């Protein structure tokens, strides 16, 4: 069984996954109380599903981009648990978790996360190439490096029809909606789900693609111009 932990932003997510079922999924917004709420929430998750910490055999963790402090809290918790119990850890790009929840189309996909000070972390994705019919209808691949950007700059830079999803404030949505080329995914359908993180991490774990716990670090971005879609 795999435990998924996502503390990339104010939104915290936890999930338990056994490869066949999502056994539990918690998702809530925390007001800078990640370090206080995370461990009790994991204990509650296990108690509600009548499972124990001994049944967890791997941990998937979102490594960012996101909030500097939030990411460090989550990764520190995961590393402590992994070292104490000799568990493998799989780090997943947080923008990849957002993309995994969207059905692939011919349009480019922009995934965004709050990056502090009114800025967004932005990653562009395109549908994964189909190889022998193996690509699924929700598989995306990154189209360039993720960057830091404002909603205003993003709205002014997109000149072709594109889909955008992720964590956005009401004002950011209003700004982006001014660009007729941008199709915004609803908040409910664009929410970053820990169950998707769990599924991505489980697949990599089963393939032997685990990370070195001691060197796994949060993904931070520098301010830059967006990669054209």
C-alpha positions in Angstrom: 0.0 0.0 0.0 1.2 3.5 -0.9 0.7 6.7 1.0 0.6 9.9 -1.1 1.4 13.3 0.5 1.0 16.7 -1.2 1.7 19.9 0.7 2.8 22.0 -2.3 0.4 24.9 -1.5 -2.1 25.8 1.1 -4.1 22.8 -0.2 -3.0 19.6 1.6 -3.8 16.2 0.1 -3.4 12.6 1.4 -4.3 9.3 -0.2 -4.0 5.6 0.4 -3.7 3.4 -2.7 -3.1 -0.3 -3.2 -2.8 -0.5 -6.9 -6.4 -1.5 -7.4 -8.4 0.9 -5.3 -8.1 4.4 -3.8 -8.7 3.4 -0.2 -9.0 6.9 1.1 -8.4 10.5 0.0 -8.3 13.6 2.1 -8.1 17.2 0.7 -8.3 20.4 2.6 -7.0 24.0 2.8 -4.7 24.8 5.6 -3.8 28.3 6.7 -0.1 27.9 7.2 -0.6 25.0 9.7 0.9 22.2 7.6 3.4 21.2 10.3 0.7 20.9 12.9 -2.0 19.2 10.8 -0.1 16.8 8.6 0.9 14.0 11.1 -2.5 13.9 12.8 -4.2 13.8 9.4 -2.2 10.8 8.3 -3.0 9.0 11.6 -6.7 9.8 11.1 -6.6 8.6 7.5 -5.2 5.2 8.6 -7.7 5.0 11.5 -10.7 5.7 9.3 -9.7 2.9 6.9 -8.7 0.4 9.6 -5.2 0.3 8.4 -1.9 0.7 10.2 1.4 2.5 9.5 3.0 -1.0 9.2 1.0 -1.6 6.0 2.5 1.3 4.1 5.2 0.0 1.8 6.0 3.2 -0.2 5.4 6.9 -0.1 4.6 9.2 -3.0 5.2 12.9 -2.4 4.6 16.0 -4.5 7.9 17.9 -4.8 6.7 21.2 -6.3 6.7 23.7 -7.6 4.8 25.4 -4.9 5.2 27.2 -1.6 8.8 27.1 -0.2 7.7 26.4 3.4 4.8 24.1 2.5 7.0 21.9 0.4 9.7 21.6 3.0 7.1 20.6 5.7 5.8 17.8 3.5 9.1 16.5 2.3 10.6 16.6 5.8 7.6 14.6 7.1 8.0 12.0 4.3 11.7 11.7 4.7 11.4 11.1 8.5 8.8 8.4 7.9 10.9 6.8 5.1 14.1 6.7 7.1 12.4 5.4 10.2 10.7 2.5 8.3 13.1 2.0 5.4 10.4 2.9 2.8 11.0 3.8 -0.8 10.0 7.3 -1.8 8.8 8.5 -5.2 8.8 12.3 -5.9 6.3 13.6 -8.4 6.2 17.0 -10.0 3.1 18.8 -8.7 2.2 20.2 -12.1 2.2 16.7 -13.4 -0.5 15.7 -10.9 -2.7 18.5 -12.2 -2.2 17.4 -15.8 -3.0 13.8 -15.0 -6.5 14.8 -14.1 -7.3 16.3 -17.5 -8.5 14.3 -20.6 -6.0 14.7 -23.4 -7.1 16.9 -26.3 -5.3 18.4 -29.3 -5.1 21.7 -27.4 -2.1 22.6 -25.3 -2.7 22.4 -21.6 -1.4 25.0 -19.1 -1.2 23.8 -15.5 -0.7 26.4 -12.8 -0.1 26.7 -9.0 0.2 29.6 -6.7 3.9 30.6 -6.3 3.5 33.4 -3.7 3.4 37.2 -4.1 0.6 37.1 -6.6 2.6 34.9 -9.0 1.9 31.5 -10.6 4.1 28.5 -11.4 3.2 27.5 -15.0 3.9 24.4 -16.9 2.7 23.7 -20.5 1.8 20.1 -21.5 0.9 18.4 -24.8 -0.8 15.0 -25.4 1.7 12.1 -25.0 2.7 10.5 -28.3 0.8 7.2 -28.9 3.3 4.3 -29.2 1.6 1.1 -30.2 -1.6 2.2 -28.7 -0.2 2.5 -25.2 -0.9 6.2 -24.5 -4.0 6.7 -22.5 -6.5 9.4 -23.0 -5.3 11.4 -20.0 -1.5 11.1 -20.6 0.4 14.4 -21.1 4.0 15.2 -21.5 5.8 18.4 -20.5 6.4 20.9 -23.3 9.4 22.8 -22.0 10.4 23.9 -18.5 8.0 25.3 -15.9 8.4 29.0 -15.1 7.1 31.7 -12.7 4.6 34.2 -14.2 1.7 36.4 -13.3 -1.8 35.9 -14.5 -1.7 39.2 -16.4 1.5 38.2 -18.3 0.0 34.7 -19.1 -3.2 36.2 -20.4 -1.3 38.6 -22.6 1.0 36.0 -24.0 -1.3 33.2 -25.2 -2.3 33.6 -28.9 -3.8 30.2 -29.7 -6.6 28.2 -28.1 -5.4 26.5 -24.9 -6.8 24.9 -21.8 -5.8 26.1 -18.4 -6.3 24.4 -15.0 -5.0 24.4 -11.5 -5.2 26.6 -8.4 -6.5 30.0 -9.3 -8.0 32.8 -7.3 -11.2 34.5 -8.4 -9.3 37.6 -9.6 -6.8 35.4 -11.5 -9.7 33.6 -13.2 -11.2 37.0 -14.2 -7.9 38.1 -15.7 -7.4 34.9 -17.7 -11.0 34.9 -18.9 -10.3 38.1 -20.7 -8.2 36.2 -23.2 -10.7 34.4 -25.6 -8.1 31.8 -26.4 -8.0 30.4 -22.9 -10.5 27.8 -21.8 -10.5 27.6 -18.0 -11.3 24.2 -16.4 -13.8 24.5 -13.5 -12.4 24.5 -10.0 -13.9 21.1 -9.2 -12.5 19.5 -12.3 -9.1 21.2 -12.0 -8.5 20.4 -8.3 -5.2 18.7 -7.6 -6.2 15.3 -6.3 -3.9 13.3 -4.1 -5.4 10.1 -5.5 -3.8 11.0 -8.8 -0.5 11.6 -7.1 -0.8 8.2 -5.5 -1.5 6.5 -8.8 1.5 8.2 -10.6 3.8 7.3 -7.7 2.5 3.7 -7.5 3.2 3.2 -11.2 6.8 4.4 -10.9 7.3 2.4 -7.7 6.2 -0.8 -9.5 8.6 0.0 -12.3 11.5 0.4 -9.9 11.8 4.2 -10.4 12.2 5.4 -6.8 14.2 8.3 -5.6 17.2 8.6 -3.2 15.6 9.8 0.0 18.6 11.7 1.3 18.9 13.8 -1.9 15.3 14.3 -2.8 14.6 18.1 -2.7 11.7 20.4 -3.5 11.4 21.9 -6.9 11.7 25.7 -6.9 11.4 27.9 -9.9 13.0 31.2 -10.9 11.2 34.1 -12.4 11.3 33.8 -16.2 9.2 34.3 -19.4 6.7 31.6 -20.3 7.5 28.9 -22.7 5.2 29.4 -25.8 2.5 26.8 -26.1 
